Each structure stands twice: as C-alpha cells, then as structure tokens.
Amino acid sequence: MKKTLLLLLSVLWLLSAFSSVPRWIGAPAGAADTINSWTAFRRDVQLDEVPLSAVARIAVDSKYWLWVNGAPVVREGGLKRGPAPADGYCDEVDLAPYLKRGVNRLAVLVWHFGKEGFSHKSSGRSGLFFDLKGVVASDTSWRCRLHPAYSTCDGRGPNYRLPESNIRFDARLDLPGWQTAPCDAEGFVPAEASGAEGAAPWGALVPRPVPQWKDFGVKRAKFVRRAGDGCDTLVARLPYNMQLTPVLELSDPAGGRTVGILTDHTVAGGDVNLRAEYVTRPGRQRYESPGWLSGEELWVVVPHGVGVHEIAFRESGYDTEPSGVFSCDDPFVMRFWQKALRTLYVNMRDTFFDCPDRERAQWWGDVVVMMGELFYTYLPSAHALMRKAMLELAAWQKPDGALFSPIPAGNYDSELPGQMLAAVGRYGFWNYYMHTGDRSTIERVYPAVKRYLALWKTDPTGLTGMRRGGWNWGDWGDERDMRLIYAGWHALALEGAANMAGVLGLDDDAAGYRAERERVAAGYERCWNGTAYRHPDYTGSTDDRVQALAVVAGIAGPEKYDALFATLRTQEHASPYMEKYVLEALFRMGYGDYALERFRRRFAPMVDDPGRTTLFEGWDIGNAKYGGGTTNHAWSGGPLTVIAEQVCGIRPLEAGYKRFAVAPACSLMPRASISVPTVAGDIRVSWRPVKKGWELRLTVPEGTTACVSVPGRDAVDYQPGKHTIRIN
C-alpha cells in the first residue's frame, strides 16, 4: 500500500512538472493553420504576491498582441521568422508592472500569416509559446478560439513578395471585451498542445535582438472628401511617409457596410501592395486596423450612409531616433538630408527594407548603403538591427557556401553575387566593425565569409572569374561591364576579409586574402585602355561604375585620375544605388566640386519633388528600368554618407572611434556643422568663414582622439574636449 501511494505521488509530481513545461499551443485540429488566421488565447493566473520582475518569453508564428488585465502591453509583438531557416524569434516582456494580487487575466491575439514572403519563412503552423517561469506556461489549461471578426479582404491580394494579407474586420462578429471575459466564454475551448521548445516546425527560439516598436501615439488627421458614386474617398495627407496603423471613428445606423482602408502606396512600385477593410456594426464605433501600412496619404473609402467622426493614425517604427544633426547654407543639400533621414526610418522594422510597400525585403546591397548612412545620423540603438542582419545572412548560408538575399525569405533563394561581395567586404561587415568595435559579431560571421569567398576564383590574368549566381545583377540601368563590376566588389570583399582575419588573429588567412586581392587588382589593371577600364569582352558604353570601383578599391593610382575624371564627366549610367560610389570616387580623386555638381543634377527630380518626403529607387518616378520605381528607397541616401565622410571629413580610423579623422572640405561648403552619434559619444564639427580662411570648432568625446587634417599643415591629434582651430 505504501509503495502504491509513493508511486502515485511520483506520478502526480511528474504530471505537475510536465504541466509546468511550456508547449506550443493552438486551436484544436490545426484550425488556425491557414492563410491570414487570427486566434484569441485566454488564461487567468492567481497571484498572492506581485513579483518585482516577471519576464515572460513569448513566441508566435507570426505576430501577436498582448493584454494583461485589459491593458495593452505589446502591440504587434514578435519578429518575422527566422534567425535561421528552421528557427524563430521570441520576445522577452516584463509583465510585473501590469500584474496585481489576485486574479490576473492574460489575453493574446495571434496573427498567423500562413504564407511565405521575401521577409518571412513560414513554419506552416499557427502557434503560441508562453513561458513565465514559476507562474504560467502555455499548455492545455489555456483556452482559445478563432476570432470570427478577422478574415481576408475580397479581391486581389498583395503581391507575392509580402507574407502579410489584406485584413478584413467585420465588427458585427467582434468579441467585445474578450480580453477580460471569463476564460470559458462562448466559443473558447481548451488549446491543443504540440511540441515543447525547439520542436519542429517552429524550431529553436532566439531572443529578440531588437527593441519593441516605438509607438508615437494616435494623432488625428485632417482630410478632404472626394465625392463618388455610392461612396466618398477621404484623403488624409500625412506629415511624411510613415509606418502607420489607421484609426477610424464611424457611425452607421444599419451596419454591414464595408469601408476601404488603403494608402497612396497600396498600388506602388509597379505592383499591388497592402490594404484593409472594415465592416460596420450598427451605432457609433472606433476601430484600429492592426496591420501596418505605409505611405504619404491615408485613403478611407466610406459608403454613403456611414458617418465619419474622426480619421486618425498611429505611427510606429524601429525604436531609434535621428540624433545626428547636419546643417549648411545649401537648401538643396538640406532638403536631400531630410528626405534621406525619413527614407532611412521608413525602411527599418523587423529587418532593413529596400522599400516599405512593395517588398519589405532585406536586400543586402541596400543594407550596406543604409548602414553607412545610419552611422552618421541615428542613435546607436540602430546597430542592433545591423547585427541582426549580419547574423541572419551568415545563418542562411547554403550548404555549398553561397550567400543570398533577401533573407529571411520563404520564396526566394537566388544569390546576387555583387551584393553578397558588398555585404562581406569593406563597406559591409568591416564598416560595421569600424563604427561599432563589435568584435564578437565579426567572430560569429567570419566563418561564413570565409566559406563564401572560397567560391570565387580568378582567371589566368588574375581577374575575378565570372560567377553568375542566381541573378546576374550588378545594378539597375544599362551599360554594365559585369566582369569588372564583380572584380571591383571582389577586391573590396577580400580587403574586408583580410581585415577581419587580422582582428581575429588569423594571420595566414589575412595574408592569403591580401595576396588574392593583389592578383585581382593586377587583372583589373590589364583592362586599362589608356582612358578607362573596360573588360575586353564588354562592348557597351564605358561603365562609370567600374571606374568608381577601381578608385574606391584602391586599384587605380593617382596617375590615372585625370583620365578617369574625364570619363566620369561624360558617362552617367549608374543608378542611385551605385552613384554613391561614383561620388565617393570623385572626392577621393580630388574632384569634390564636380561630385557635388553631379549630385545636385542627378538627384534633383527626387529632392525637389514637393509631394514626396522620401527618395526614389530610380532617378525619377515610374522608371521601368528600376525595379518598379518605388519612391521610398533608402539606397538613394548614399550621398549622405559621402557628405559626412568627404565634405565633413569624419570617419573612424580605429574600431569604435577610439581614433577618428576630421578632414573637412571647407572650400566646398563654406559654412556647415555636423554632430555624429557614435558609440564613443557625439562628435561635433563646425566651420564658418573668417578673414583669410575658416574657423573650425571641434568636440572630441572622452576616450577618443581626433586626427585633424587641414590644408597646408600636417595632421595633428586632438584629445577629448572642445577645440577651436584656424584654417588658412
């Protein structure tokens, strides 16, 4: 009898221990494993005391909203999958400020995309994982139901690049107050438990590496009414292009009428993007559509008979802010700078985007340019998104060693060789290290860099061999000398890899990369025809991109600068993506005045456009050569980095800005100032004209050294503090 009792107690203990282990849970029979499903979860928790800290680990496929005791705690939690192809992210949220003694009501609404995209790898299963150690875990004691008000809009959905669906909400089917209603309310049934943490198909959980989204609050919008047949369109001009969730306050005596919700970017970039719908219930009502949209204008299509009390919006975005400040006397440059800042911000969220409407995809050619801009403008909190992007690129490496983007992705896997070389090279991974001093991330991604560069071979002349990858893309536009475009990026990648290997103490690797870089440079030099670089097999017009790459990669010497300058004055084939490198090359050769002239001329259509607050993918709107021609493409902000590095002359000389250069080109911009938010503190540089020269003012952060170079004198080191320097 005693043995039987002990056995029973042991079984009960095991059952108790098992029940405390969090499981993935979902609606019974996989009812939510469909495209665009929404599942409401409820659980009550009794607490005798409120802990000082109560950090819950929460994971879903794909997004969630969390309430505790009816208070909203997380809006759009979770990150798109995945840190690696089979894994997901989990949030860590401190619930202590929302808990109380007694009964605590937990509510989670889970949105399952249920399809692949250029920024999301679907697990194929809707699910919730919730683990608040010692308090509550996701298991069959939770209750859930499909939320009946959510469905998919009628008509054409968004293009295949987007994993999100168009959200339709029928207010007549809503579950008012479900977040605090009894757990056994009508329709709620016990959740079905699946695998424990790490189980397929959700995989390992990686802690969220970036902060929750910044919430700017709800703001009322002014709108104009455009009358139509059977319905009116209310057009609200937003302060700028933003990521927003629309908020409507309406009244309808009858109910059952459909209100359309979209933006001026719902059809943009040559494709159909996201929108939403709301079906009214009788009476006055307020609704916030949960899926974020982007655009310059919010459009609400209201049937006749529906009253409109308010159109509003909630702006959200990555939790950083533009703490860097730049000013000068040139209105064009200032308009460009402000549009570049806005374009940067609207292209950051779960990942970096090429655009926030058509794709929301992390193309690494774009990321390299955006990282360069961010170092001079936004708070270092943006570095976490860079680190995430780098780790993802390495984790998604193919078994044969190839890298590809965009990632995370469920329906794309083609290598773009030029972009991959840019990612792992001087302007990508190495630039990240120089600005942050983050050695640990370099150590984690270096093995992937080494495997990838091992795929690249040289031909008998030493030049980089042709590697087409999945998409032989060197840039938008025409006249692309692809052999030399790839060779230029290859040389820069080898330089970056050699530097990384040196930091990690891998001297043999570093020496090998440097030797290979010299072979590539020698092969490149064999393509010099006396006036420009051209591969013998290339028959088009001389490519300005390859001339620029030769300069910035250090292949072309000063003896060629005059000839290269003459070529760059006549050849303009680069898209805004590669134009950044052309402008930098002109500065490096000493032709900064022409670089600014070319910049003002080529960027004028997007900078001077009065109706748009962001920069374009191509040189003008709707250019079919430029990927559909989006009007919010952050790679076009590349000249911002050129202004910071070449005009203001600020760049790190040692990792983490322990030592940095200050070499302003005062004659090109007679009066200017810049504040750069570095990991070491804010660097401030300004200059103004005085008699027979300029007065330079400099603030050097603690723990750093500024190496100041001005015309007519040797470079001088300045220690922390404020300095005033006279330049003749």
Number of C-alpha atoms within 10 A of each C-alpha: 6 7 8 9 10 11 12 12 12 12 12 12 12 12 11 11 10 12 16 18 17 24 25 26 27 32 24 15 9 13 14 23 20 15 19 22 22 24 23 23 29 27 23 20 13 13 14 9 10 15 14 11 11 19 16 21 20 25 29 28 29 29 22 23 18 20 20 23 17 17 14 14 17 16 18 19 22 24 25 24 28 28 27 22 20 18 20 28 24 23 23 19 17 16 18 15 13 16 21 17 12 13 13 18 22 21 27 22 24 29 27 28 28 22 21 23 25 23 30 29 29 29 27 17 22 31 27 27 25 23 21 19 14 9 12 20 23 26 27 19 18 24 25 28 23 20 23 18 16 21 18 16 17 11 7 9 17 21 16 17 20 22 27 26 24 21 22 23 25 19 21 14 14 14 14 9 9 18 24 19 15 14 23 14 13 11 12 20 19 20 24 20 21 16 15 17 17 15 14 14 15 27 19 18 21 15 15 19 15 21 17 21 18 15 14 12 9 16 13 14 16 13 19 12 14 11 13 12 7 9 15 18 20 21 21 21 18 18 10 18 23 25 25 24 19 26 21 21 15 21 19 19 13 12 18 15 18 18 22 18 26 23 24 14 26 22 16 18 25 15 16 17 28 24 25 25 23 24 17 26 21 15 13 16 14 14 14 16 21 17 19 20 24 26 27 20 20 27 25 23 20 24 18 14 14 21 15 14 12 15 22 21 23 19 20 20 21 22 17 17 16 18 15 20 15 23 15 17 12 12 10 14 20 15 14 23 21 18 23 27 23 20 29 29 25 27 27 24 23 24 25 28 29 29 27 27 29 26 24 24 27 25 24 28 24 23 25 25 26 30 25 23 24 23 24 28 27 22 20 22 15 21 21 13 21 22 19 18 21 22 18 20 26 23 19 23 19 14 8 9 17 22 30 26 25 29 30 30 26 21 19 17 18 15 21 24 26 26 25 26 29 26 29 34 26 26 19 27 26 23 21 25 21 19 26 20 19 15 16 10 16 22 14 14 20 18 12 22 28 17 16 20 20 11 11 14 16 15 12 10 15 20 29 27 18 17 18 14 15 12 14 16 17 23 21 19 16 15 19 23 23 24 21 28 23 27 27 31 28 30 31 27 29 27 24 27 26 26 23 26 22 15 15 16 11 13 14 12 18 22 15 14 23 19 15 21 26 18 20 26 23 15 21 26 18 16 16 16 11 9 15 21 24 24 21 12 9 15 11 11 14 23 25 26 29 29 27 28 25 25 23 20 19 16 20 21 10 14 8 15 21 14 13 24 20 12 18 25 12 10 14 19 20 24 21 28 22 23 24 23 24 27 25 25 28 23 22 17 18 15 16 20 15 17 21 21 11 19 18 15 10 17 22 15 16 24 23 13 13 8 9 17 26 31 30 29 29 29 21 18 17 18 17 13 14 21 14 17 20 27 28 32 26 32 31 31 29 25 30 26 24 23 24 22 22 21 22 25 19 26 22 20 16 17 18 20 24 19 19 23 21 24 21 25 21 23 13 13 18 15 18 20 18 22 21 24 21 21 18 18 17 18 22 20 25 22 26 16 16 12 7 9 15 19 19 22 16 24 20 22 21 13 12 20 20 27 18 20 17 18 12 8 10 9 15 11 14 17 16 14 12 13 13 13 13 14 17 13
